[in-house]
């Protein structure tokens, strides 16, 4: 069956770094655009970063540009989110999302907390 399993979340101090991973299985990973979303308490889910399947083009929310980097390894069916210079406002549950045509899949989320 289809699975997206996120890992790498945790508690980090402001200015620190984390690397999230999302391991995919059960579908043809290389066909899919891969996204990272986040949802903070009381807020709507927002798109943080996206990477296209065809040419690997990436895009970022303005709030994370220059600090976060999305990457993918099609051989390992895994997408990553490198998060640097973390701020308290980055605290949220981070979700991995795979999209192809009208099909999309979601992971269960991983908590990231930025606090001193």
N, C-alpha and C positions, 0 to 999 in steps of 0.2 A: 504494500500500500504506500501511498504518498506520505512522505515525512519531511519536515523541515525542522531541524533541531538546532536551536541557538545555544551558544555557550560563551563564556568569557566575561559575563557581567560581574558586578561586585561593587564594593565600596572603595572609593578613591578620593584623595584629597584634591582640592582645587589646584589646577595646574598639572595634574597627573595625566596618565595615559592608560587606556585600555584597548584591547583588541578583541572585538566580537567575531565569532565564527558562526556560520550557519551551514550545517551539513545536510545535503539534499539526497533523497532517494525516492525511487518509485516513479520517476518521470525522466524525460530526456532533458537534462539540466542545460545543456548548451543551447537549446532552442529558446530558453526563457530569459526575458529581462528580469534582473534581480534588483530588488529594492530593500532598503532599510527604512522602517517607520519607527516612530516613537510616540508614546502617549504618557503625558505627565498627569498626576492626579487632578481631576476637575477640568482637564483640557481635552480638546479633540485630538485624535490621532493625526500626526503630521508626517509627510514624506521628508526624510532626511537626506537620502542619497539613492541614486539609481544608476545601474550599469546595463547598457544594452547588450543583447546577445550577439548581434551581427558584428559590430566593430568595436565593442568594448567602450563606447562613448559613455562618459559619466557626467552626472549633474548633481548639484547639491543645493540644499536649502541655504538661503543667505546667512542664516544664523550659524552655520557650521563650515562655511567655505573657508579654506585655508587651514582648518583644524582637523577635519575628518577626511579620510580617504577610503573609498570603496574599491575593492578588487575581487577578482574571481579566479578560481583555478578549475577549469572545466575537466581536467583529468581527475581531480579529487571531488568533483561535484560540490564545491564549497565556495561560499562567498564570505568575504571578510569586511569588517568595518574597523579601520584604525582610527582611534579617537585620541587626539592630543590636546593639550592645553584645556583640559576639561574645566567647565564652570558649573556652579551649583544649578544653574538653569538647564543644564543638560540632564539632570536627574529625571528619569523616566523608565518605563518598560520599553525595551527595544524589540521590534518584531522584524523578522525576515519575511519577505514576500516574493513569490515567483509568479510572473505573468506571461502568458502566451496566448494570443488571440483573445478569446473570451474566457479563458481558463485562468484562475489564479488560486494559489495556495498560500497558506499562512503557517508560520511557526507559532509556538506557544508563548514566546517572549522571554526575555532575560532582563532582570532588573539592573539598572545602573544608578548608583547613588553617588553624587559628588558632594562631599561634606568634609569639613575639618573637625 
